[in-house]
Amino acid sequence: MRAFAKCFVDYAGPLTSKITRRVSGKRYLCLFTCSATRAVHLEMACLLSTKVFLNKFTRLVASRGRPEEVTSDNRTNFVGADRELVELVLAMHQEQIADNAASDLIRWNWNPPLGSHFDGAFESLVKVAKKTLKAAEGGVSVSSAQNAGLIDDELQTAIKEVEVLMNSRTLTYERADPRDEPVLTPNHFLVGRLGGQLAPQVTDDIALNLRNRWRLIQNLLKLFWKRWREEFLSTHNTRKEWREAKDNLKVGDVELAVDQNALRGQWRLGRVEEASPVRMGRCTSSK
């Protein structure tokens, strides 16, 4: 199975990038999501235009391979519900984009899937990514002194690190023993392993030094990881209507465990030692 053979695309934003000491500009996230592996590919866009989007799509093809089919939404239920964002996207030349894709034998669909199952899952992922990154960006601005905003190069670096963190989320497990790294993630389909960050974890505990721009990025990633973990787990636990009925937890099962001390990008697993009595046909807690 090749990741991004079929994918969905959406925009999110705006984010803020520092252009000069006193001038900031709007930047946007172009999010590609694989329909099979749920992997994400993120690109930063300085403008919302047809030309810029085609450049971002070309980068996706160069990095992940050419998709066979791409789906995007072109109406007011566009996931990036920002009014300005919707207006700009609607102004994009859809025929030009579709014609460009057709020349490379790519099927381009401008309507979302009729079924709400995947549409809802995709919408949820995009909303969580947007909300979390905006919160992290705001956290850096609030906790830092004036003029500590990220420039384009730093924002692009942070976005790519965010991409790795998003692709580290668990999909399922492969083996019965948690000690054998049983977590299966989108990163396994992209790079053959869980993935990781270049920056050592110790930087999260170092006081932010505004003269060290690299630490500023690490601080943003620290905030993103905290919010992403909370938002993703919350969404994952509440979307029962989009999942098939599962068997009750029982002793010996493996489940995701929230560990506040886990390293960035690391998801802990635990084995159920005791399950609570079943209430109304469902197990409500375990340890």
C-alpha positions, 0 to 999 in steps of 0.5 A: 500500500502506497501512502497518498495514492488517494488523498484529500486536501484542505487549507487552514489558517491564517498563521502569523509570520514576522516579515520585519521587526514591526511587520507581520504577514499571514501564512496558510497551511496546505494539508494533504491527508492520505485516505488509507493511512491517515498520514498528513503532509503539510506545506506552508503557503504565503498566498492563496492562489492557483499558482502557489497551490500548484507549487505545493501540490508539486512538492507533495508529488516530489516527496510522496509520489504522484497521487492517483486521485485527489479530493477537495471541497469547493463550497462554503462547508470548506473545512477552513471555515475562516470567512476570508479563507473561504473567499480566497479559495473560491477564487482559485481557478478550479478548472486550471488545477483539474486540467493540470492534474489530468495531464499527469493522469490524476483524477481530481474531485471537487466534491467531498465524499457523500458518506459522512464517515470519512468526511467527518474523520478528515474534518476532525483531523484538520480542525484539530491540527488548525486549532492546536497549531494556532494555540501553540503559536499563540502560546509562544507569542504570549510567553515571549517578549515582543518581536519573538514571532517566527520568520518564514524559515522558522515557521516552515521548520516548525510545520514540518516538525508538527507533521512528524508529530501528527504522523506519530499518532497511533493507528493500531498495534502489531504485537501482543507485547507492548515492549516490542514497540507495537504501535503502528503509526502513519510514520511507519507507512512513510519512513518505515518507523515511528519517526522522531525529532532532531531536537533532544527532549532536554530543550523542553526544560531549558528556559526560552532564550529569545536570542536563540531562535532554535529554542523558540521553535522547540518551545512552539513544538512543546506547546503543540505536542501538549495541545495535540495530544489533548485534542486528538485524544478527546476527539478520538474518544468521542467519535463513537458514531463513526466507529464500528462496535468493539468488544469490551475491554478485558484483561490482557488487552492493550490500550493507549495510556496517557503519560504526562512524562512521555517524550514528544511524539511518544505514545505509551501503551498499557496492558489491561490488568483489571477491567471494571464490571460491565455497565449497560453492556459496556466496560467503563474503566480499567487499569 
